[in-house]
Amino acid sequence: MPTLYNLALLLLLTLLPCSISQFDPNLGLIGDAKITKNGSFLQLTDPSKSSPSSGFVFQKIPFIGNSFSTDFSFSNSDNGLSLVIVSTDHFPSKNNFGSSFSVKFDTFSNHVVVNVNVNVGSLISRNMNLGLNSSSKKLHSWVDYDCTSKRLEARLSELGGPRPYSPLLVYEVDLSNMWKGQQVMVGLTSSSLQVTSVYSWKFRVRRSVPTWLHSQPVDPNKMANRKRFHLLSGLIFVTGCVALASFVGLFCWVMFGGNNNAEVVIPAKRDFRYEKVVNVVVVEDGVKN
């Protein structure tokens, strides 16, 4: 069995800069995965082999527990295609991925499965009907993960169709807690006797928004109380304005218009008479009267 060193050496040799515009640059290929001769898409499996063929194409740049969005288009007629996130400590070993997480689109069985393998023997799966009857169609998938809400959403439609508004599957999982801060790699893989082709793949890491920027849900009770408070404040303000206007109007009426009809009394002229008063004192025989 090849050692991890040999597998890592093989991995370095298969790191190929991808010149296809539908793919992110610097993809890595493992196993039977290869770029087709015309260079228009990737082929993960080789139908010429007698045993099931398997291939793995992965993103070279790792990420640590952030939110991400990825979309890819593919076609498969047997066993489906999986989006896999694995720990770099066990990568690129095919036999043991260690702590891994995958979303598998099984076009043959017409369902999608979420697999969480935290420890050996620990497996959680959820299925949901895809609603697609033909497994040979070209399909387009979207997988989005938000590290704040710990929510993963998967969508699927025929290639060329619009992105569905409602997710096909919703799953709550804490990916950052799964790997405890370890670096991980993300890839697409398939194992099949038939041809599995990937026509496009884009992967984007989204930085989480700080919790203090998150808007809080609106409390309807607080909104109702706030409306009543605003109504009461407006009523008091209007009442005060009316009272002030009435006072000013009454004051102006008293000062400037209240005495227009008052009678003006002009003092009448009077005649004055002057009298001279003379006091006569008569003295007789030395007696004063």
Secondary structure, DSSP 8 states (H G I E B T S, - for coil): ---HHHHHHHHHHTEE----TTB-SSEEEEET-EE-TTSSSEE---TTSSS-EEEEEEESS-B-S-EEEEEEEEEESSS-EEEEEEETTSTT-SS---SEEEEEEETTTTEEEEEEESSTT--B--EEE-----TTS-EEEEEEEETTTTEEEEEEEETTS---SS-SEEEE--HHHHHTT--EEEEEEEEESS-EEEEEEEEEEE----GGGS-----HHHHHHHHHHHHHHHHHHHHHHHHHHHHHHHHHIIIIITTTT---------------------EETTEE-
